[in-house]
Structure formats: structure tokens, C-alpha cells
Amino acid sequence: MNITETGAITPETYAEVVNYGWEVCRRTQQIPWPMVGGGEVMKAQSRLWHLVEPYASGRHEVGADFSAIRRATGDLIAAVRRYCGSAYAEFASGRDGSVAA
């Protein structure tokens, strides 16, 4: 995992891509649901969850579409930023330095 001075997190290995996607999914479950745009956040969260869950749970070990997981992770963070605000996007992405519950 590469973390820049600005706090940008870039997963480098395949395991890190899956783990980071799973962590972003978990973190978005801890933020208040937006009054506007909740459906968009839910779609982005669902798409990412369906991509990473089989690998994060250990049911499957090969065959993950890592580029799709990267895109879905970025899309979910962007949806949280758009509809929930930058502070929640920083939390969802892990850039705020907090520990997820």
C-alpha cells in the first residue's frame, strides 16, 4: 500500500486492492445516509460490495476483476463526496487517518 504525504492511498497488490475496496465498503456503512443522493450512494456501494465480497470472504481466490474493483472503489468514494460531503469521503477513503469500527 502506498500512502503519499497528502494521504492518498493507492493499493498496489491484488490483495490490497480487494482489502481496500472492502474497507471502503465497510466505512461507508458507518456514515449518515444522505437525504439526497442516497440511491446513488447505495448503487455504488452495492456494485463494490458485489465485486469484492467473494474475495474478501475467502469464497473465491482467483478471477477478481481488479480494474473494476479499483473503479468501483473510486466511484463509491466520489458518490460519498458528492452526496455526503468531503469529510465523509475522507473517512470512507481512510485518508482522514481514523480507524473504522
Buried (B, 14 or more C-beta within 10 A) or exposed (E): EEEEEEEEBEBEEEEBBBBBBBBBBBBBEEBEEBEEBEEBBBEBBEBBBEBBBBBBEEEEEEEBEBEBBBBBBBBBBBBBBBBBBEEBBBBBBBBBEEEEE
